[in-house]
Amino acid sequence: MKDDNPIRLSRRKMLGGVGAIGLASAGAGLGTTAYFSDEESFTDNSLTAGELDLLVHVDYSEDQGSYAQYSTPDGTYIDGGVVGGQEDGEPLQIEVSDLKPGDSGEAEFCFSIVDNPAYMWMCGELTDDDENGQTEPEAEVDDSGGDPGEGEGELADAMQVTLSYCSEEDGETVIGEEIVSDSLGDVMLALQSGVPLSGDGDADTPIDDREPFEGVESAFDDEEPNTAEQCVCVSWEVPTDVGNEIQTDSVMFDFEFYAEQARHNDGTTNPCVDETVVTEYDNDWKGQTLGNPTDGSVYTGVSYGEDQTVLSFTFVDDDDGTDFLDTADYSSTNLPVAVDADADGTHDWQLIWQPNAGFPDDPFGYKENTGGSYGSSQSLPAGFSALKVGNTISFGIPNSELSSTFRVLGYGSTGGEGPVAKVNADPTVGPDWFNSANAVEFTE
């Protein structure tokens, strides 16, 4: 099928609220003559809105050897963005100082969703990755310059972070399936794109077929947390093989959890991005006969951050067992994305995911428009990043490389075996890698 009008969805956040919304009564059958009569009453009818209130229970600890040990107090929870849910409370903020190779930490986040089942997302952003000057031993191994506040630190790349599902069994935390594991910088790239969470702990479930998190009647039962079965665990470490390149460096980041009612909802709305464009796969482009067609949609998201803008492409396949991004189904599957960084009518460069191309940053590459042609594939420029998590491909672009208005053209291909996934203003038209007139325009 073709969709000539891509669907654009605005950002949505957590739904909440409680209140009475109406009273109604009815009477019937009052006699108006001296003949037979009867009366049936339906009294005290009421309609009461439900609620959806998300509380996040936090258990965090860190190990810095003899320097420091820290853990959150028992019973720490977040409600309304602040510790303990008090109006004058403070957001939960964890600071780690004097970080050294070998230091580590872990956190468990469990959810009380009162009182409706909900789809959940985890979002985040890396807000600082600074060099903060250089010591003499750091300068010997790090040629980035060391200017404070320039975002040239190495700590975000050095720290390793793993997000996993977990649950409580007999008082012990049991780690389940891994959601994403990479450097802190790449994990935060995935979170800025939005990571959908599944209520059954299945990390491979597509966003339109995942289980919501169950609701509970109250957040506490006899002062003990009353939570959904699935929790999310986060662990971090600075590997012992990291050297002087991280001296004096610092990072700052935020992350959030969102809950949205499951009723009358399919869970595909991503609250972590600022705008989404949805286009369907095209199985009959140019009237080709395909050997392996499949249906699905690509969700293109744009998230504007303090330092970078993230383009994300989530492929949602039908349930026929054939997946657009699976090289076992399509050996030549790929996704090139052309960007007109200043919306002047000409694409400036391409970002490419192609797992069998042998790119310098395999499976990612970068091609620059050299004035009517594209050069050979290069490594991603400094400050750019890319990551594939499940069926989502994300590209991080420094804000300095984009104007407030820019255009994007995507043309996912399965190498002729199956459909194409076009992201452009008119999906019935083929890709133009140079003229951006038919690209999708975004404005911050």
N, C-alpha and C positions, 0 to 999 in steps of 0.2 A: 504494500500500500504506500501511497505517497501522501505526504501532509504538506500542503502549500502554505500553511500558516503555523509556524512553530509556536508552541505554547510557552508563554513567559509567566513564571510564577514569582511572586514577591516573597521577601523574607518573612518567616513566621517564627515566633518564639513560643515559650511555654504557655499553655492555656490553663487558666485557673479561675476560681471564683465560686462563691456559694451564696444562695439567697432564695427567698421565696418569690415566685414569679406569677402566682395567680390563684384565685379561688373561683369555683364555679358550682352552681347548684341547678337542679332542674325539677320541675313538677309536671305531672301529666294526668289527664283524665278527670278533672273536676266536673261533676255533673252540673248542667245548667237548667235542668227541668226537674219536675217531681218524679221522673221515672228513674230507672236503675242508674246507679253511680258507683264509682270506684276511685281509689286514689293510690298511686305508687310514688314514693319519695326517694330521692337520691340526695342525701344531705352531706354536709361537711366534706365536700370534694376539695382536693387541693393538688397542686402541682408544685414540686420543689426541685429546684436545680441541684444537680449533683455537684461534686467538687473534684478538682484535680490539683493536689498540692504535693510537690516533690520535696522530700527531705533527703539529704545525702549524709549517710553515716560514714565517718572517716576514721581510719586506723592507720597512722603513719609513723614510721620510725626510720632512723638513719644510723649508720655505723661509721664513725670516723676514727676508729681505733682508740688510742689513749687520749686523743685530743678532745673528743666529745661523743656522747651518745644522746639521742633525743627521740622522744616519741610523744604523740599527741595524748592529752589526758583521756582516760576512759570516758566514753559517752560523748565524744565530740561529734557534733552534727551541724550541718549547714541548712538553713531554711531562709529563703528570701535573700540569698547571697551572703548572709552573715552567720557567724558562729552562734549557735544556740537560738537563732531565729528572733533575737530581740531587735526592736526598732533602732536602738542606739548601739547595736553590736558592730563588730568589725568583720570585714571579709577574712576568710582564712588565708593567711600569708605565711609561707614557710621560707626561711632564709638559711642558706648554708654558707658559712664562711670558712676560710682557710682550706679550701677543697684541695685534695691531694690524690694522686693515683692510688687506687685501692679503696677509696671511699665508696660507699653504696647506701642505698635507701630503698624502701618499699612502702607502698600504700595500698590499702584496700578501701574501695568505695562501694557501699551497699545502699539500696534505694528503698525508701518508703514512698509509695505513690498512693495518695489518699484521694478518692476511693475508687478510681476508675483505672482499668488497664490502660497502658500507654506505650507508644513507640518512643524509643529513646535514641538520642544522638550524643556523641561526645565531640566537642569543638575546642579549638585552641589557637594560639598564635605565639610565635617567637617574637618578642618585642625588642630585645637587645641581645647583641652578641659582640661585645666590645673587647678591644685589645688593651686599653687602659695603660698605654705606655709599655715599655719593655725593660726587663732587667738585662744585665750583661749576658748571662747564660741563655736567655730566651732569644736575644738578638742574634746569637751565633747560629740558631737553627730556624729562625723565623724572619723572612725578609719582607713581611707585609707592611712594615713601616712603623707600626706601634702608635699611631696617633689616637688619642682618646676619642671615643664617641664616633668612630668611623665605621663601626660594624665589621671590623676585620679580625675579630677574635677566632680562636680555634676550638674553644671549649664546646660549642654546640655540636661540632663534628666529632669531638673526642668522646663525649659522654654517650654511653649506650643505654637505650631505654627500651623496655618491653611492656606492651599492653596485652593483657590476657583476661579471659573470663575466669572467674573463680567462684567458689561457694564455701559455705561453712558446713562442716560435717563433724559431729561429735566434738564441737569446740575447736576444731582445727581448720585452717584454711587449705582448701584443695584447689590447686591450679588446674584450669581447664585449657581450652583451645587458645592458641595465640591469635591475637587480633592484628598486631603489627609490631615488628621489632627492628630497630635501626638506630642510627645516631639520633641525638636529641633534635637536631635540625630537621632531619627527614620525618621523624615522628610528628613534629609540630607542623610540618608541611601537610601531612596527611590529616591532621586535626583541623587545620584551617580549611581544608577541602570538606571536612565533615565526615566522621566515622559513624555509620549506623550500627547500633547495638542490637543484639538479638536476645530475646527473653529466654531462649532455650540454650544459649551458649554456643550456637553453631556459627562459627566464624565465616563459613562459606555460603551462607544463605543470602540470596539476592535481596535488595532492599524492598522489593514489592512482594516478597513471600516470607518475610521473617516473623517470628513470634513476638508479640508485644510482651512487656513486663507486666506481671499480674499486679492488680491493685490490692491494697490492704485496707481494713476498716479504720485503723488508727496507726500513727507512726510508732507508738510505744505500747507495749503490753506489760503491765506491772513494772514500768520504768525500764523495760528491756526493749531494744530496737525490734520492731516488727517489719521485716523487709521482704522484698522479692527474693526468689531463690538465687538468681544470678547476680553476682557482683562483678566489678571490674578491678583488677589488680594492676598496679604500675610499679615496676622496679627499675632502678637506675644504678649505674656504676661508672666510675672512671677507671678503665682498665689499667693494670699495672705496667703495661708496655707503653703508656702515654708518657711523653717526656717533657722537656722544658718549654715546649712551644705553647703550653697553656698557662704559664706563669703570669699572674696578675689579670688574666682574662676573666670576664664575667658574662653571665647570661641572665636574662629575665624572660619569663613566659607566663601566659595565662591559659587556663582551660576551664571548660564549663560543661555541664550536663543539661540537656533539654529533654523534657517529656511533653508529649502531645497525645491527646486522647486517641485510643484505638478505634472507638466506635465511629462509623461513617468515614473511615480514613484508611488509606492503603499504606501509609508510612513512608511514601516516597518524597514528601516535601522536606527539603534539606534546610534546617534553620541556621546552619553555619555559614551559608553563602548569602551574598547580597542579591543575586539574581540568577535565575535558571532558565535555560531555553531547552525545550524537549523536541526532538525530531525522531521520526520513525526510520527504521532500516528500509532501504530501497532494494527490493529483490528483482526488479525488472528494468533497471537502468539501461537505457538504449536498447531495450527489447532483448537483452541477452538471455540465453537459456542457461540456468545455473545448475551445476551438478549437486550443490549442497546448500539450498536456500534455508533461511531461518528468519523468524520474525523477532522484533525487539525494538528498543528505543535507546537513544543516547541522551543523557542528561548533562548538559553543559552548564557548569556553575562558575560564577565569578565572585571571588571574595577579596575585598579591599582591606589590606592590613596597614599597620603603621609604616612598615618598611618594604613590604612586598605585596604584590597582587598575585593571587593564585587562580589559575585556570584549571578546572577539573572536568573530566569526562568520565561519566559513569555509564557503563553498558549494562542494560537490563534485558536479558534474553528471555524468550518464552521457555517452557518446560519440556522442549523436545530433545534435550540432551546435547544440542549443538550450540556452542558458545562463540560469539564473535572474536573474543580475545584469546581463545584457546588454540595454541599452535598445533595441538593434536587434531583439532577439527579443521583448522585453516593454517597450513604451514607458512603462508606468506602474509598473514594478517599484520596490519600496520596502521599507524595513526599519525599522519603529518598535519601540523597546525600552522597556518600562515597568519602572521600578525602585522597589521598596519598600525604601528605604534602611535602615530599622530593623526590618524584618520584623514590623511591628505589624498587618499585615492590609490596609493601604491603600497603593497605589502613590503615590509622591511626585512623580515627574516622568518624562518620556519623553525619550529620545535618539533622533533620527530620521535615517536616511539616505534621501533621496528626490531623485534627480538632476534631476527636472523640476518641482520645487516652487518654485524661486526663493527658497529660504531665505536669511536674512541671512548665514550661513556656508556658502553653497551648496557642496556638496549636503547639509549637515548643519544640523539644527535642534534646538531644545530647547523643551519645553512643560512648564509646571508645573501640578500639580493644585491648583487654587485652592479646593478644597472641594466636590467633586461635579462639577466641569467643568474642562476644560483651556483655558488661555488661548491666544492666538495664538503662532505660532512666534517664538522669539527666537534671538539669537546664543548660542553656548555660554557658560555662565558662566565667570568667571575661574578658571583652573586646570584646566578641562575641555579635552579635546582629542579629535580624531577624524581618522581617515585610512582611505582605501581603497587597498589594494595588491593588485592582481590580483583574486582572488575572496575576499579577506578584508577585512572591515570591522571596525575597532577603535575603541573608545571608551576614553579615559583619564579616570578619575574620581579626584579628590583623596581620599585616605584620610579626610580630615576630613569628607567628605560621606557616608560609609558607616559603619554599625556593623559589628562583627565578623561578624554574621549579617545577610544581606540576601537579597532575592528578586528574580528577573528573569523577565520575560515578554517573549518575542519573537514577532512575527507578520509574517514576510515575506510580501509579496503581490505578485502579478504583474498586479494590476488586473482580475482575472476572466478573463484570457486563458489563464492557466496555473495551476500549483499554488500552494499556500501552504506556507510553511515555519514551522511552529509550534514554539516553544520554551516548553514549559510542562510541568507535572508529569504531566498526562494529555492527550496530544496529540489525543485524540478530542473534546475539549471546545474550544469556541471561545474567543476572547480576552475577558477581563474587564479593562478598562483601569483599573478602580478597586479592586476587591477582589483581593488577591494570594493568595487561598487556593490557587489552581491554578498559581501561579508556581513556578519551580525555586528552591529555597533553597540558598544557599552559605554556608559558615562557614569563616573563615580558621583 
